[in-house]
């Protein structure tokens, strides 16, 4: 409603909108996002968003203050723009933030009860004045644990299809785990009495076991608990700002650039000497190190200026590495919002080669790739041996990134309008440059025969394999369970991400990827400051009783391989059951 005697766009932006009204707008096809209590209608922004439209679609109907913003930047430009939604200062330029302010169509009175976004299977009712209820916006917030069953998953998730929820899912028992080594793993789940759900299949029971395990290990999902977590999370952000941990130390990048120059120089030296395998080794190490700075630039974490960091990212990723930073941004933004969700997170969707959850046996539909990830005969074979194929596949991972990069650029999957229209063409120019110096200059002109070229290519590309291990290590062993729409952003990030413990002198090898849990909480913190931030995050977790997953590199790899082996065993059990049913001529699905 608009205050009496008020009119005009500014007053309409301050109108109080009820949850039922917003539901009706979404039912009519509008993309409505709640940020810092403000209602934004972002339809016009979808095709312009540099990070792709799907990262926005995954927060439609939600209070996305933390997911979208990554918290506020307290730099001087953001303080001067305090009239705006300050949380957007973290990810967007001043011009973009001004445009976002124009999308505001009203505001809400908190607390807000999230909807399940349409892209994730949420359904919405059209609005009419007759069906408005006065308490639907703020009162009657469901603080019980059974709120996780309301709009909590896409159709087909067994837990939420059940007509009645078992008692252990409505009122989970808290184990009070606080250890830094705590992590979600079905292998540590106790045996459960599932007699209350006799109609569930083996895979459905497994899904419920994983959800119950997470409900037992992590704080309750009631509104008061989750709001307290968010409040403390934002207070921690203020402390991080006060400690100066958002400030980039450019001397660290001078060291990085010196390392890059040394590695590439050694590559050229041994290429000149005809030591092609050794030359390929140093080129692979060069690419391995470059990725870390490209990651920083992709998060606007170097200069904190979108244009400058975008140029840095394209030069590093496309011109020097032959990979698309635009593809990575589109993929990575979604990953940060729906981390470890089998249906939605592209970073764990590797069927038919790998599956980190039994849920991939259901031939899930990927909302990122807009296709069904069919669990076919190739997947059934590969998944059964995935714990043995894991390292060989990752050693060849760079070849797959070439394909994904060119698909992104040739199909024009990135924004074609607005201030970033030039990114696609700049990236294509970068790829032409890359294949000129690498393909023509090195492979064709500098090597005498096919055998030397093959050796050079395979060594240089396989040396980057450990990088793919580092990337997958932080998530593959963590929970893929869906706890519903009321789980807070910080709790979900800590539940689905692990950190890797290593001595400071090895930080240059990991490049900040060993602090992925912290990075997921605060994506804009420069990676050279993540180690100092770790102590603060550990204190935050200890205070709130949120398990902080921290493992050594070897132990982390053991957990990942153990998870893959566990899923492989489940695949073998499923295949055996299907064979038995086929022999018996049963028409009942397993």
Order of alpha helices (4+ residues) and beta strands (2+ residues): alpha-alpha-beta-beta-alpha-alpha-alpha-alpha-beta-alpha-alpha-alpha-alpha-alpha-alpha-alpha-alpha-beta-beta-alpha-alpha-alpha-alpha-alpha-alpha-alpha-beta-alpha-alpha-alpha-beta-alpha
